[in-house]
Amino acid sequence: MKRQLYVGLFLMLASFTCLAQGNQQKPNVIYILADDMGYGDIKKLNADAQVSTPNLDRLINEGAVFTNAHSGSAVCTPTRYGILTGRYAFRSSLKKGVLNGYSPALIEESRYTVASLAKAAGYQTAIIGKWHLGFDWTPLDATKKAITPGEDQYKPDLSNVNYQVPLKTGPNQNGFDYSYIIPASLDMPPYTYLENGKSTSLPLVPFKGQNSPRGVFWRAGPASQDFVIEKTLDVFIAKAQDYVVKASAKKEPFFLYLPLTSPHTPWLPSDKFKNTSKAGIYGDFVQHTDDAVGRILKTLDSLGIAKNTLVIFTSDNGADWKPGDEKEYPLHRANYIFRGDKSDIWEGGHHVPLIVRWPAAVKANRTIPQITCLTDLMATFAGITNQKLPAGAGPDSFNLQPALMGDNKPARESIIHHSIDGMFAIRKGKWKFIDGKGSGGWSMKTGKPEDPDGQLYDMEKDERETTNLYTKYPEIVKELKSLLEKQKEQGYSNR
């Protein structure tokens, strides 16, 4: 009799568990991508930071932080490609450098994106912010291309671009139901907001560039008459808040990709934040960026949806914090202890903050030390929504859901790094192999003539990359170089 009672209770509990799981609501997802923010720009991650970041500190306290996270590239366009496709950008047509506001679309027509994955799971999808992945503009004269190949990338012939009609290819053709964006970085023309592929304010008129003081830089080019460059960050945050309010009123969950324009140049903090940090106008702009994140968090709180909203905050690459900036503000280390900065194959170029808060599922105040890459968003989203990726989708994406739930087993065994000039590195375990001399970026492009042909660092003992062990451990170099070439040639790294 007792046995039958226990069996009955077990079955009843099991049924309640299944019912609860069946009714479990999918989380809303907000992916906030800062532009050129370094690991050391967040006070909670760098006690010596000369900035105040209370909102990002709060995110860390209430969620989990990956302390060994890396952008897919040391510069923005390729990282953004990887975030949306789960694929290293060096596998695309972009082998080095970045795009501009008039570049053709980089994401291939048949490429599956995170937004497509979200839509398949029943999500509303939106992007608000900086795109920087190229467009297919509509030409005025259909017999000619909208942009002539071979011209100066920042001074294209605009006479054949038809701004009156929506883009032929852009975010809306890559899985986003709604888009409100600028074409590229805030220092690249054209300066206009595109809503669902069409400029919100025409005609475009000439807009003067600026190149001083340090960091207050943008190129000349066409702009909407009412475009106020200093207001861009706040315009995007207000638009994002409005979207969250409206989307949360619907029964379907939402996925909002929110790529910010800050603290990338031009460094234009609002009056509220000017002269508030101890790291110049860059530090002030970091604090403005932190406040922008806080406004999103406040909106979630006011709507009562924070508990089941997965908020991810990261950066597209390291900070553009040059030796001159370090000399002027020696106490602020935007890229923390790491060598190099934005563009470099060294850690400063791609070792970024990655914070994840999801109160309904992720325990608060956790540190996760395993190696991760921003390409891992796709497989992680698939895991969270219990989906299987289509064949060929997300070839360099690994599921971080187990790590978020407390599993300490590493999701990936290796990760490939890529610099602005196309230099490769691979990390496996404690070893990092760089296939070349120097930084492959702005810090030290080619290295010194007497340097070995490559670099090898023990990242557990030498996270600052000070001692090159390339000639001391040739067998490790051979193993890692072989693994790098294999993963490059086979077209995937996750199987």
Summary of the structure (lengths in Angstrom):
residues: 495
radius of gyration: 22.9
end to end distance: 51.3
largest distance: 87.2
contacts: 1739
relative contact order: 0.17
helix: 29%
strand: 19%
